[in-house]
């Protein structure tokens, strides 16, 4: 199987595409589709696309309720998304099938412990180092200043420290749905990868990409994320080429449409884009949908 070969080579993006192609053939074999969905979930998981991975695990479990690999993958996704109650439920479901499955036993114990510790915290930003650049606070060195990226920092009672290192931005969660420990990462070539949050207001859903390279285009991520329709898209409207992206200028209560062909860096450099909590956020709508018209009502919208 081509997808499995890509997976072994750790080329997870192509693995997702290959598994998606297999699913598009609609062979009618529920067991095979469950395997393909579970494999694609694993590839999404390794790309840190935990929401997409979970959606695939859910679909696989519907097709084959006793598919243990799908249940384990779904539980792992819930752990990454800090949905500890759901993770426990998935573990218990799997343990009813195999009470000695080591991964589920260990995960069940860990999830229960984390749930009791009350780790569902609001979105926070932990800046270990900060400095000023042309009158505004930014991370670490001049990396953001050079890129003309603007941050909105959370107020802190602690004294700010100056450092030449890139500050770590930690995200504890978007409500209870986001992945944890997300940080801006600087690679060996001096490029940044950001955690990016995708919001789907019409369906009250989210997707979270842990490492979105600043020179990657939005359309490339959308092609992977929506290779198959998510289970909540019953009308099959959320297709890569049928989506509109926006960011919101909360200060002015204005919306700006994002060109999907643009890179993340191009969007972050927009004069009215402000990165909050170290996590760029983009709103996603189906094109010309009644919901988006209602959502934009009363707001000034800057379209392409």
N, C-alpha and C positions, 0 to 999 in steps of 0.2 A: 504494500500500500504506500502510495506516494507521501501521504500525510505522515505516516509512521517514520518514513525515511527522513523527512524534514525534522520531525520531532527528535529523532536520535541525533541529528546534527545540530540540535538546539536552535534551528531556524524556525522559531515558533510562529512568526508572522506568516510564513509560507505554509506551515502546517495548518494554521487556521484556515487559510484559503483552500487548501487541498481537502480538508474535512468538509468545508462548506460546499465544495463542488460535489463531493460524494452525496451529501444530503440533498442537494438540488436535483439529483437524478430521480429521487422519489421512487425507490425500488419497491416500496410497500412492505419491506421486511422490518417490522418493529424492532426486533432484536438487533439487527445491524444498525438501524438508525440510532438506537440507544447507545451502542458502542461508539459510533461516530460522534455523537453529541458529547459523550463522556471524554473522548479523546480531545475534542475541540475545547472542552472545558479545561482540560489539563494544559493545553497550549495557551489559552487565554490566561490561566492562572500564572504561568511562568512569565507572561507579559505584564503581570500585575493588573490585568483587567478583571478584577475580582467580581464585579457585578455581572459582566458578560459571562464569566465562567459559571457563576451561580445560576444564571438563567438557563444555560445549557444543562447543568446538572439537574435542575428542576424538570426540564423537558425529558431528559433521559429517564428519570425516575418515574415519570408519568407513563412512559412507554414500557418500562420494565421495573416495576416496584421493588423487585428483589435484587436489582443490579447494585451490588455492594460497592463497586468502584465509583459509581455515580453518587452514592450516599456519602462515601468518604470525601469525595471531592466537594460536594455541597457543604458538608460540615466544615471542611478546611476554609472554604470561602466565607462562611459565616464567622469563623474565627478571625479571619483577616479584616472583615467588615465590622468587627466588634459586636456582632449580633449573638451574644453568648447564650441567650435563652433559646434562640433558634438552633444554634450549634448543638446544644444539649439535646434538643428534640431529634435532630438528625442522627446524632450518635446513638440515642436510645433506639431509634428505628432500625439502625444498622445492627445493633447488638441483639435485637430480637431475631435477626437472621443468623448472625454468628456471634455468640456471646463471648467468644475468646479472641475476637479481632483486636490485635494489640493497638493499632492506630486509633481505633474508636475508644477503647478503654482509656488510653492515655489522654486523648483529646477531651473526653467526657470529664475526666478529673480536672484537667486544666481549665476548661470552660466554666465548670462549677466554681472553681476557686476565684477566677477573674470576675465572675458575676457577683460573688459575695463581696469582693473587694470594692465593688461599686465603680468600675472603670468607665462607665458611660459619663464622660465629662463633656462640657461644652467645648467648642472649638477654641483652642488656645494657641498662642505663639510664644515659643521659648527662645528668645534671642540671647545666646551666651555672649555674643560680642556685637557691638554696634558702633557706628561712627557717623559723622555728618558729612554730607556732600552737597555743596552748593545750597545750603540751607534746608536740606531735607534728610531725614534719617534713612540710611540704607544698610544692607548687609555688608559685613566684612570689608573687602577692598573696594576698588573703584569699578568692579565688574558691572554693577548695575548702573552706575553713573555713565560709564562708557556706552552702555546700551540704551541709555535714556529710559530706563524702566523705573516707574514710580511705585513706591510701597506705601501702604497705610499701616502704621505700626500700632499695636494695641498699647494703651497706656500701662505703665508699670510703676510701681512704688519703689522699685529698686534702682540704685544708681547705675547709669549706663557706663559701660566700659568700652574702651577703644582697643581694637585689635586689627592686625593686618590679615587675619584669616577670614575665610568665608563663614559667616554665621550659619548655624544649623537651624532650620525652620522645622518645627515639629507640629504635626496636625493630629490632634487626638480624636477628631471625628466630626463629620457633618451630621448633626443629630446622632443617631446610632447607626448610620449607614456607611460611613466612610472608612477607608483603610486607615491604619494607624502607623505612626512613625514615619510619615511621608516627609522627605527632605529635598531641598534643592541640592542637586549634585553637580559638581564641577568635574568634567572628565579630563583626561590627560592632554587633550587638544585645546583646552580652555573653553569648551562649550558647556552650557548649562542644560540640565534636564529638570523639569518642574513637575510637581504633582498638580494635576489639572482635574477640576470637578466639572462634570457635565450635568446640567439640571434639565429635566423634562417636566415643566410646570403642568402641562395638560394631564399627565398621568401620575404626578407626584412621585417620580422615579429619579434615580441618580445613577451615574456611572463615574468611576474614579480611576484615573490613569496615574499611576505612581511616578512614572518616568516618561514625560513627554519632551523629547529633544527639541530645543529651541528652533532648530532649523527644519523640523518636520512640519508638513502641511496638515491642516485639519482634515482635508478630504482623505488623506491616507489613513488616518485613524478611524474616520467614519466608515471607510470601506471594510475595515476589520471588525469594528464594533457592530456593524449592521449587515454583516455577510448573511446572517439569517435574522428574520424579524424577531424581536424580543417577545416573550409571551404576553406582555401587557399591551402590545400593539395589535389589537384584534382586527383593526381595519387595514392593516398592512400599509400604513401611510409612511412609516419611518424607514425610508429607503435612502441610501447614501446620497443620491442625486435629487431627492425630494425633501431636503432639509434646509432650514434657514437657521443660521447661528447669530446670536446677539450677545453683547455685553451691556450691562446697565451702569449708567452714571447716576449713582444714587443721590449725589449732591444736587444735581440739576434735574433729577427725575426724567432722564432722557435715555433712549435706547439707541445703540449703534449696531448696525448689521455688520457681520463679519464675513469676509470673502473666504469661502472654504479652501480656495487655492493658496491662501496666504499661510505663511509659517506662524508658529506660535510667537516667535520673536517679533515679527511684523505687527501682530496684534498687540503685544505687550508694549510696543513703542508708540502706540496711538496716544495722542496728546491728552485724551480723556480716560485712558485706562489706568486704573489704580489697583495694584495687587494687594488683596487683603489677606491677612493671616498666612502669608507666604504661599497662597494657593490660588492661581488664576481660576476664574469661574466663567463658564460659557453657558448660555441658555439655548436650548434646542427646541425648534418647533417644526411641525410639518408645514410645507409651503401652502400659503393661502388657506389655512384652516380657520374655521369659524372661531375656534378657541383663541388663536393668536390675535385675531382682530379684536376680540373682546379684551384680551390681556393688554393690548397696546392702547386701548381706548383711554383717552385723557393724557397720554404720554407723547412727547415729541419723539419721533422715530427718524433716525438718520439712516436712510437706506443706501445701498450701493449704487 
